[in-house]
Amino acid sequence: MTKRKLIIAQDLDQKHINEITAIIPDWEIIAGRDKSVWQDHLKDAEVIAGWKKGMEEDFLAADSKLKWVQSWSAGVNNMPLQALNEKEILLTSANGVHAFPISETIFALMLGLTRKIHTYVRNQAERKWHHADMKLEIHEKTIGIIGVGAIGQETAKIAKAFGMNVIGVRHSGKPAEFVDKLYTSDKLDHVLPQCDYVVVTLPLTKDTHQLFKYEQFKKMKSSAFFINIGRGETVAEEDLIIALQEKEIAGAGLDVFEIEPLGEKSLLWEFENVIITPHTSGSTEYYNERLAETILIPNLKQYLTGDTPSINLVDYKKGY
């Protein structure tokens, strides 16, 4: 009898491999990040954890046995969602794994811009002692969190330690802990003028594509900072550049961009009031551990009982 197969296209610790083996002792487990490890098993795999670009050529073939994909990233917009949906393949994402590191990055960017840390780093390189007109505080200011998922909620929790007023924008409008007032997505333009910091944690969907255009930046306070750690394509980048040039906003902290890597000729590199990080806000030493223990293993246990994996199950209609 042919064994059922699970591909884990990541380098998991042996501890987690052992835990998974104990759950599915009769399965064949193929684990490893290198393509040569799993390439020949794609058509036979029932479950794949860790989608890699190019895999779809095999696992979407007519004779594929694939039934469930566990993404190793929170964003699934780069995956073949329509094809997966048509073949009725379940897809679960890595939402929630990033809540700690990304919320830390959000506040690093906010505090860096507020307390001029980026300016002082430049000055240090030049051995220049200069005040740089530093005067702003983050305490008791208003933060607008656009996308109140796991990352947004952790950000709201930290914001409360600074005594901040927290406004949230959420598609469902469902209340969230630590959020003082929550609005539905259609009220975005009402929220923006209230905020000292606008933090975008949104996934990329047809509804969020270029959600932030010049019109939205113009509605923000000229003293407000814009932080984007969600997806670059949620922002019309040229409009953001114009808004910065015209001083419609005070500055920006950007981890994601329309095209990555960010081109060397992009004007975003030149602004003194912009901090750029290379899509690393979710990087953490605990990434694989959290994904395995809080998402993959619990979902696998559900799957084995015949239930649909419920943690971060992607709704193909919504795109996340």
Salt bridges, closest charged atoms under 4 A:
ASP44 OD2 - LYS5 NZ 3.65
GLU46 OE2 - ARG4 NH2 2.84
GLU126 OE1 - LYS128 NZ 3.75
ASP180 OD2 - LYS160 NZ 2.57
ASP186 OD2 - LYS187 NZ 3.25
ASP196 OD1 - LYS221 NZ 2.98
ASP207 OD1 - LYS206 NZ 3.68
GLU248 OE2 - LYS218 NZ 3.30
GLU260 OE1 - HIS279 ND1 2.70
GLU293 OE2 - LYS15 NZ 3.44
GLU293 OE2 - HIS16 NE2 2.87
